[in-house]
Amino acid sequence: MSHWMFSCKEVSRKVSESMDRKLPWHQRLLMNLHLMMCKYCRRFKNQLVVMHCALNSEDLPPDDAHSGPHLSRQACERIKQALKDELSENKQ
């Protein structure tokens, strides 16, 4: 890849940052170009979206909001409950 393209390491960082704040347009563009070509980074982004929604007790985005295999709503609810149980055990 050219030097102007983000590496997988940079994209993983940018995907994480984009969950907390809006990235500048040029960073979003480069990140999305990379995501179109790299199935591993797309998979990582999808996993972050699911974890972010579960940890923030938000509804999952519509099924067409992210591509590729994903968990059912029931599985997400089980994971969310397990995370809550684990957090409450660690606080005690």
NORKA-V852561 format. One record per pair of residues at least 12 apart in sequence whose ideal C-beta (glycine too) atoms are under 10 Angstrom apart, sorted by the first residue. I is the first residue (numbers start at 1). J is the second residue. D is the distance in whole Angstrom. If there is no record, write none. Layout:
i/j/d
I/J/D
I/J/D
This chain:
i/j/d
1/34/8
1/37/9
1/38/10
4/30/7
4/33/10
5/30/7
5/33/7
5/34/6
5/37/9
5/38/10
6/27/8
6/30/5
6/31/6
6/32/10
6/33/8
6/34/5
6/35/9
6/38/10
6/41/9
7/34/8
7/38/10
7/41/10
8/34/8
8/38/6
8/40/7
8/41/6
8/44/8
9/41/10
10/27/9
10/30/9
10/31/8
10/34/8
10/41/10
11/30/8
11/31/6
11/32/10
11/33/10
11/34/5
11/35/7
11/38/7
11/40/10
11/41/5
11/42/10
11/44/8
11/45/8
12/31/10
12/40/9
12/41/7
12/44/6
12/45/9
12/48/9
13/31/10
14/27/6
14/28/8
14/30/8
14/31/5
14/32/10
14/34/9
14/35/10
14/41/10
14/45/10
15/31/7
15/34/10
15/35/8
15/41/7
15/42/10
15/44/7
15/45/5
15/46/10
15/47/10
15/48/6
15/49/9
16/44/9
16/45/9
16/48/7
16/52/9
17/31/9
18/31/7
18/45/9
18/48/9
19/45/9
19/48/6
19/49/8
19/51/9
19/52/5
19/56/10
20/52/9
31/45/9
35/67/10
39/67/10
39/68/8
42/66/8
42/67/7
42/68/6
43/66/10
43/67/10
43/68/6
43/69/8
43/70/10
45/66/7
45/67/10
45/68/9
46/61/10
46/65/9
46/66/5
46/67/8
46/68/6
46/69/8
46/70/6
46/71/10
47/66/10
47/68/10
47/70/9
47/71/10
48/66/10
49/61/7
49/65/8
49/66/6
49/70/9
50/66/8
50/70/7
50/71/6
50/75/9
50/76/6
50/79/8
50/80/10
51/76/10
51/79/9
51/80/10
51/83/9
53/76/7
53/80/9
54/71/9
54/76/6
54/77/8
54/78/10
54/79/6
54/80/4
54/81/9
54/82/10
54/83/7
54/84/9
55/79/10
55/80/8
55/83/7
55/84/9
55/87/9
56/80/10
57/80/7
57/84/9
59/73/9
59/76/10
60/72/10
60/73/7
60/76/6
60/77/10
